[in-house]
Amino acid sequence: MVFNVYTNASYSTVWGNGTTGSLIGGSIPAGNSNQSQPVYGKIPAGQNTLRAGSFSDALTMTLTYNP
């Protein structure tokens, strides 16, 4: 199954280039230990060999903390 992961809900910005990934920047306000970064997935049409059912995959993230 082919799919893409996007950084916005309008599916216009692909996260990564399919091989090396890309960066999403952000900051955590002082005194706050949580920061959300939503991502969105989309499976393109035309994959006629797929059967109905459950599918799963894994995404790898590296988080860098710079105090």
C-alpha positions in Angstrom: 0.0 0.0 0.0 1.3 3.4 -1.0 0.5 6.3 1.3 1.9 9.7 2.3 2.1 11.6 5.6 1.3 15.3 5.6 2.0 18.1 8.0 -1.3 19.9 7.3 -4.9 18.9 7.2 -5.4 20.1 3.6 -2.8 17.4 2.5 -0.8 19.9 0.6 2.6 19.5 2.4 4.2 16.0 2.3 6.3 15.3 5.4 9.6 14.0 4.0 10.7 13.0 0.6 10.2 9.3 0.9 13.8 8.5 1.8 15.4 10.8 4.3 12.4 12.6 5.9 12.2 16.2 6.9 12.1 18.5 9.9 9.2 19.9 11.7 10.2 22.7 14.1 8.5 23.8 17.2 9.0 25.1 20.7 7.6 24.2 24.2 6.8 27.2 26.3 8.6 27.5 29.7 6.9 25.5 32.4 5.0 23.3 29.9 6.0 19.7 29.3 3.7 19.0 26.3 3.8 19.9 22.7 1.5 18.4 20.0 2.5 18.1 16.3 -0.4 16.5 14.4 0.3 14.7 11.1 -2.2 13.4 8.6 -2.1 10.3 6.4 -3.7 9.8 2.9 -3.9 6.6 0.8 -4.2 7.6 -2.9 -6.9 6.0 -5.0 -6.1 3.5 -7.8 -4.5 0.8 -5.7 -6.8 -1.8 -7.0 -5.0 -4.8 -5.6 -5.7 -3.8 -2.0 -8.3 -5.8 -0.2 -10.7 -4.6 2.5 -9.3 -5.0 6.0 -6.9 -3.6 8.6 -3.5 -2.2 7.7 -0.7 -1.0 9.9 2.7 0.6 9.5 5.2 2.4 11.7 6.6 5.9 11.6 10.0 6.7 13.1 10.5 10.0 14.8 13.6 11.5 16.3 13.1 14.2 18.8 15.9 16.6 19.7 15.7 18.6 23.0 17.8 21.7 23.2 17.2 23.5 26.5 
